[in-house]
């Protein structure tokens, strides 16, 4: 099954209508249709049903408006490990797939149908890290949409271990793909106009990456940080002190209302984890 984030469905539409109304009052500018902000026919919303403002050449207000423009995100829960796979997309319907864990044929079809039904165009495939539960759908995505895989170079060591773990769990795993793009904290990663800051956050795995998108106020943290918990450190490449340092020096510097999308479980916020995460507040 999959879950809609707070930014899809009718609440998402209402959010933009409220934002547009505020801007109308601020700049005294008439409303006009602003297309492609909401496109979920599954919830009875038409793709161009939204509201916006005609700002003309008012660059100051355009900069102000940017805080209301954000990526949409869809969460899927795949495979026996209950891993979170994410699809993010922009107004042009270009989409990014993060940690595809789809293993069974129905799971693969579910992902494919969602992308096709919403007329999305996959342009980017990324792994936060390469433990077996996060890579089971990589080959399917790469073959279906002809995408290279973006990952940290040092995660190849983790990826090469997936066949051994597959034998342990009695499942099948594909070989490490050859069409790879290596990224690190100095790389540029963009989905259309949206730039992701890449944080090197090892500790759960040897070279885990987290992806922060400022305009959308979200971070894709993989298995580094969870709601009221942190990633396990008893697997090869894991180190508790390194993980805690990654969380404190990278993720905890983000805005407190930044939404954390983790590799398992529910979303949370940086502020919530500062207050209630027992591993960060011993």
Order of alpha helices (4+ residues) and beta strands (2+ residues): beta-alpha-beta-beta-alpha-beta-beta-beta-alpha-beta-alpha-alpha-beta-alpha-alpha-beta-beta-beta-beta-beta-beta-beta-alpha-beta-beta-alpha
